[in-house]
């Protein structure tokens, strides 16, 4: 536990549950080299993830949702984003509320299956993303680079402003290469 906590001195992302969308989120977050970990209750899923991602921290919890002890194990107090793919909207909502109580500043993202559950999940700093409308890349982008997603949403949906993206060419040896 001490080694695990020390690894996440920076703000990190926690994925709770490996349902239908989480594997794609994991792939995207791995691709962009985000600092994250996964927590799931299935030993089979955890073993599969360990085989595929040998260096990724993975925690197993025993109940349908993580307990307070599980939240401490993933260092939820210092996390910046929690993503939920626990297999049901109700479980995502319950676990999201637990996480919000443990860290009031955290951003909560949940995979959502039921359209009528969206208003419940969309309150109090939570974002519910319907898996039929949006992909794992959007969830990963909201977790890793929310400013870009917010900008693109404004550009596409706000009627009273004009937002455009300009293309800038940067030479390979420029000092800003490799920086966000």
C-alpha positions in Angstrom: 0.0 0.0 0.0 2.8 2.4 0.7 4.4 1.9 -2.7 1.0 2.2 -4.3 0.2 5.5 -2.6 3.7 6.9 -3.3 3.2 6.3 -7.0 0.2 8.6 -7.1 1.6 11.8 -5.7 0.2 13.6 -8.8 -3.5 13.8 -9.3 -4.6 10.6 -10.9 -7.6 8.9 -12.6 -9.4 5.9 -11.1 -11.5 3.6 -13.2 -14.0 1.6 -11.1 -15.3 -1.4 -12.9 -14.3 -3.1 -16.1 -17.6 -3.3 -18.0 -18.1 -2.9 -21.7 -16.5 0.5 -22.1 -13.7 0.5 -19.6 -11.3 -1.6 -21.7 -11.4 1.0 -24.4 -10.9 3.8 -21.9 -7.9 1.9 -20.5 -6.5 1.7 -24.0 -6.9 5.4 -24.6 -5.5 6.5 -21.3 -2.5 4.1 -21.8 -2.0 5.6 -25.2 -1.8 9.2 -23.9 0.3 8.1 -20.9 -2.2 9.2 -18.3 -1.6 8.4 -14.6 -4.4 6.0 -13.7 -5.4 2.8 -12.0 -8.2 0.3 -12.2 -10.4 -1.2 -9.5 -12.7 -4.1 -10.1 -14.3 -7.0 -8.2 -13.7 -9.7 -10.8 -10.5 -11.7 -10.3 -10.8 -13.0 -13.9 -10.9 -9.4 -15.3 -8.1 -8.3 -13.0 -5.9 -11.3 -14.1 -6.6 -10.5 -17.8 -5.7 -6.8 -17.3 -2.4 -7.8 -15.5 -1.5 -10.0 -18.4 -2.1 -7.2 -20.9 -0.8 -4.3 -18.8 1.9 -5.6 -16.5 2.8 -2.2 -15.0 -0.7 -0.9 -14.5 -1.8 -0.7 -10.9 -5.0 -2.8 -10.3 -7.0 -3.1 -7.1 -9.6 -5.8 -6.4 -12.6 -4.9 -4.2 -15.1 -7.5 -3.0 -18.5 -5.8 -2.9 -20.8 -4.5 -5.7 -19.3 -1.1 -5.1 -16.0 0.0 -3.5 -15.9 0.4 0.3 -14.3 3.3 2.2 -11.2 1.1 2.6 -11.1 0.5 -1.2 -11.3 4.3 -1.7 -8.4 4.8 0.7 -6.4 2.0 -1.2 -6.8 3.9 -4.5 -5.9 7.2 -2.8 -9.3 8.8 -3.8 -8.6 11.9 -1.7 -5.8 12.8 -4.2 -7.5 11.7 -7.4 -8.8 14.2 -9.9 -11.2 12.0 -11.9 -13.3 8.8 -11.1 -14.7 6.8 -14.0 -17.5 4.3 -13.3 -18.3 1.3 -15.4 -19.7 -1.1 -12.7 -22.3 -2.7 -14.9 -25.4 -0.7 -13.9 -26.5 2.9 -13.6 -27.6 2.4 -10.1 -24.2 1.0 -8.9 -22.4 3.8 -10.8 -24.6 6.4 -9.1 -24.1 4.9 -5.6 -20.4 4.6 -6.0 -20.2 8.1 -7.5 -21.9 9.5 -4.4 -19.4 7.7 -2.1 -16.5 9.0 -4.1 -17.9 12.6 -4.1 -18.2 12.4 -0.2 -14.6 11.3 0.0 -13.3 13.9 -2.4 -15.6 16.9 -3.1 -13.3 18.2 -5.8 -13.2 15.1 -7.9 -14.7 14.9 -11.4 -17.1 11.9 -11.7 -17.7 10.3 -15.1 -20.1 7.3 -15.5 -21.0 5.0 -18.3 -24.7 5.3 -18.6 -27.1 2.6 -20.1 -30.5 4.1 -19.4 -31.5 7.4 -21.0 -34.0 8.1 -18.2 -31.1 7.9 -15.7 -29.1 10.7 -17.3 -30.8 13.6 -15.2 -30.0 11.8 -11.9 -26.4 11.3 -12.8 -25.8 14.7 -14.3 -26.1 16.7 -11.1 -23.6 17.7 -8.5 -20.5 17.7 -10.6 -21.1 14.3 -12.2 -21.2 13.6 -15.9 -23.1 10.6 -17.3 -22.2 9.5 -20.7 -24.6 7.2 -22.6 -22.5 4.4 -24.1 -24.8 4.3 -27.1 -24.1 7.9 -28.1 -20.5 8.5 -27.1 -17.4 6.4 -27.1 -14.7 5.6 -24.7 -12.4 8.1 -26.3 -14.7 10.9 -25.2 -14.7 9.6 -21.6 -10.9 9.4 -21.6 -10.7 12.8 -23.1 -13.0 14.3 -20.5 -10.8 12.7 -17.8 -7.4 13.5 -19.4 -8.0 16.7 -21.3 -11.3 18.3 -20.3 -10.4 21.8 -21.5 -10.2 20.5 -25.1 -13.6 18.7 -24.9 -15.2 21.8 -23.3 -13.8 24.0 -26.0 -15.0 21.7 -28.8 -18.5 21.5 -27.2 -18.7 25.3 -27.1 -17.5 25.5 -30.6 -20.1 23.1 -31.8 -23.1 24.0 -29.6 -23.0 27.6 -28.4 -24.9 29.8 -30.9 -23.9 33.2 -29.7 -20.1 32.8 -30.1 -17.8 32.0 -32.9 -15.1 29.5 -32.0 -12.5 28.3 -34.6 -9.4 26.2 -34.5 -6.3 27.5 -36.3 -3.6 25.3 -37.5 -0.1 26.1 -36.3 3.0 24.3 -37.7 5.8 23.8 -35.1 9.3 22.8 -36.1 10.8 19.6 -34.5 13.4 21.5 -32.5 11.0 24.1 -31.0 11.1 24.5 -27.2 7.4 23.8 -26.9 7.6 20.3 -28.5 6.4 17.6 -26.2 4.5 20.0 -23.9 0.8 20.3 -23.5 
